[in-house]
Amino acid sequence: MVRVTLTGPELEGFTVEQPAASVRVLLPGDGAHELVMPVWNGNEFLLPDGRRPTIRTFTPRRVDAETGELDVEIVLHDDGAASRWARAAAPGSAAAVSGPGRGYAIDRSAPAFLLAGDETAIPAISQLLEVLPEDRPVHVCIEVARPDARCALPGHPRARLEWHDLAAGRAAGDALFAAVRDADIPAGCRIWVAGEAAAVQRIRRHLFDERGIPRAQATVRGYWKHGRAGDAGDGT
């Protein structure tokens, strides 16, 4: 994972009110050095030549409204538009930002929290660990496709962190689903889950249909979709 700092006068005063929010970043097309702004046609953004722009969604890991700085963290894989851009990014490289999108409203009366996600959710989970009530237990489950994806997370006095390795040949999210399925979820626990879209849909059905957990107690978000060109594993 690599951290990229975006800066410019346009970001001065930019604020994010809640943790685990999102921003959309417009990247130059492959091989392009200039950033071409798309136009909204009433249904989607399109470039002047009719192509769809390269837009990725990330967690705003750090925001400094006074200096106009925004940090995003990107999971590096062999391919993917965001991975290629992050590797090549240098001072002066162009990008455009929109947002922020919705974040996570923390219920400070909750007795416990369960945070679960794959590698792309690590930035958001890190933010949540920094702001969740320090006197409440927090169970963290993270699926990683490679052992070297494990990294240091912010400390929380009552957090219990579990890394779950995705077995070779298994579908993305299988280890995450198993971790949530096997987790002890006490009454009233607030749950936050993010990762591959099909996997979190399985988790959503398990939580709501099989366990009967009230929907108001769980936030389940699809961060990326396996098989969508240039998207898998770029990060968020």
C-alpha positions, 0 to 999 in steps of 0.5 A: 500500500502506498500513500499519495498526497494530493494538494492544491489551492482548490483543496483549501477549506476541504473538510470531511466530517465523518470517518470512513468517508470517500472521495472520487479521484479523476486520473489521467488516462493510461499514457496521458500526461494531461488531465481532461475533465469530463462532462456530465451528460445527465446520466454519466461523466464522459470525455470529449471523445465519448470515452468514460473517464478513469475515476476511482474511489478512496478513503480520505485518510488525512485531510488538512483544510488549511494547507489544502492537502489530502492523503489517499492510500492505494493498494498496489497490485500488478495492474489497475489504473490506480496502481499504475498512477500511484507508482508513477505519481510525482510532484506536479502530477495531475488529478481531480477530486470530488466529494466527500461521500458519506462516512460512518456515524458512530453510535457511542452508546453501542456496547461493542464494535465489529470492523471487517474488510479486505485490504481495500478497507484498511484505510477506513478501518484505521480511521475508525480505530482512531475515533471509536470509544476507547472503553468499548471492545472492538473486534477487527477482521481483515482479509489479505490476499498476500501475507505481506499486505499485513501492516501496522494499524492505529492502536486502540486499547480494547481492539482485537485484530485478526488477519485472515489469509485468502487461500490460493484459488479462493474467491475474493472475500471467502476468508472475510465471510468465514471470519464474520460468520464465525465471529461472536457478535454480542447484542447491540454490537455495531458492525462495519464491513467493506470489501468485494461487492459479491462477498459483502452481499453474502455477509449482508445476507448472513447478518440480516437474514440468518442472524437477524441483526437489525439493519440499523446496527450494520453498515455493509459496503461494496468497495470494488467488484471482482472482474471489473476491468482495472478495478480489483484491488486498486484500493479505497 
